[in-house]
Amino acid sequence: MNPFGLVSSIGSAVCWGTFFVPIKKVHVANIWQLQGSTGIGVLLFAIPIGFFWGFEILPSGLLSGVIWTVGNILALYSVKLIGLSRTSPFLAGFSILVSFLWGILFFGEKFSYMTLAIGAIGLLLAGLPVIASATKTSTIQRRGYLIAAASGIIGGSYVIPMQATHTLQSGFFSSSLSIFAIGIPLLFLSRCWIKKEITAGIISGSLFNAGSLFVLIAIASIGITVAYPISQTATLFAVSWGVLYFKEISDKHNMLRVITGSVMILSGAALLSIA
């Protein structure tokens, strides 16, 4: 295992696990406003990186930006419905599964211990219903979980166009530009210009793109089947923020279920990294 790729994957987990915190802190309610201000933060982070990786406008990067934007809008809506501590594990679990399948079926990546890898994926997915059982399955709850799952499926594919065309680094600015270009019209449509909320969105966008930078470096070093699942241990940080800081779950029994499900997901990711 390339240690540089492993450290990069962990770096992306820290950034992505903290991504929703600024916007949750200021209680941003308008998703269009949030996506628009996030796009500003994404582009601001990408500009200095562009001096090293280039400012090329590549179709693969633009498509990746579109895919991520769709997945992120769904994730924001899910957080609004069921909270950060419940959205993040579902999003991570489905992202890991999708990235694993892309790596195996499309890119032909291999494992030394395929049985262990499959068992790790099973453990990841087994953690999802444990988390879901922490709340009563009202209509809103079910909708929130379904949206989180859809977000994970879409989000787990966002780097695929760049990886397939070998433009993981050169496509970074293009993907950032695409996210920005889609977000600005949404910001104007929202008609919300609250300074603290826009600032929170910009910070979140910068955190996301820092995570993207780390994960692209990791994928180039150790492959998507390992790098992306490790990056999705971001759920540990997101759940910690949701439970311990935002107090989204007060009942100790339900809190234990969320923590147990998260540990199962993280354990699966750890096993996958050594398979």
C-alpha angles and dihedrals in degrees: 000000000000105000092207091056091047093051090047090053091052090048090055090049092055093049096044092044089057095040097100097041100088093049093044090050094059093038097239106196104175108081094193091054090048095049091049095051090043088057090056091053091047093054094043089056093045097054098071091041088054091067087066103032099031138250098255118150104224127177091224092057093045091052091048089053091052092050092049093048092054091048093047094050088054091048092051091051091049092051088052091053104039107010136248098283093058099036098052099059092047092047091047095047095054092041090055093048093049095046089048092053092047091052095048102037103032108024096034095229114171136215127212089220109030093175090057091048092052090047089051091053089049090053091049092053093042089062093061100072089045089061093043090054090062091082138041110266099242120165091260092049093050091048091050093052092047091050091048090052091050089049091053093049092051095039092051089063101047097100094045098091090053095044092048091054095039092242100122092132103026091048094054095092092044093054090048091049090050092052090049094047092052094043100053096063088047090053091054092046090053091060088207116131103166106152099215092048094049090047090052090051092050091052090049091050091052091050091050094051092046086056090048091052091053095046094049090053089048095049090052089052106040107009133255096273090065105023098051097048090050091049089055090065077091082099089076091061094040094050090047091053092046097047103032103032107025094034092221091158118040101167109094094214093054091043089055090052093052091048092047092050091048092050090051090053092047092047090053090051090050092051091048090055092060099037 
